[in-house]
Amino acid sequence: MARPIKETPILYGEDARRFLERMNEHRRVSPEERARINANYEMCMEWMRRGEERQKKLQEQRQKEKEEQQQEQKDEGEQQ
């Protein structure tokens, strides 16, 4: 079983100052690295789009099946 995640400690004093300093540093990224990052981003966005389309199709299919079942039950009730 996994161990619970501990709370993130609050930084004070010199630790907090060093942390903020590192967070404010701007890292230089080469054009090749930027292109690779953008390509990965676009690929992930395409996966999400396809997943959303698939989810929508499945929901429509389930709704259609549900409506067909309800119609069958209604038809059976009228026949009796």
Summary of the structure (lengths in Angstrom):
residues: 80
radius of gyration: 27.1
end to end distance: 55.8
largest distance: 82.5
contacts: 122
relative contact order: 0.04
helix: 76%
strand: 0%
